[in-house]
C-alpha cells in the first residue's frame, strides 16, 4: 500500500507543477513563473547566489 501512496503523491506533485506553469503562462500580470530550486523574485526575477 505504501508504494502506491508514494507513487500517487509523486504524480500529484508533477500535476501541480504543470498546473502552476500553465497558470503563470495564462496570467503574466501575476509575475514570472519560478521553477523549484530557482532564485528569489528580487532583482527582476533573479538573485546573485554565493
PyMOL commands that set and color helices and strands:
alter all, ss='L'
color gray80, all
select helices_A, chain A and resi 2-26+28-30+42-45
alter helices_A, ss='H'
color red, helices_A
deselect
rebuild
show_as cartoon
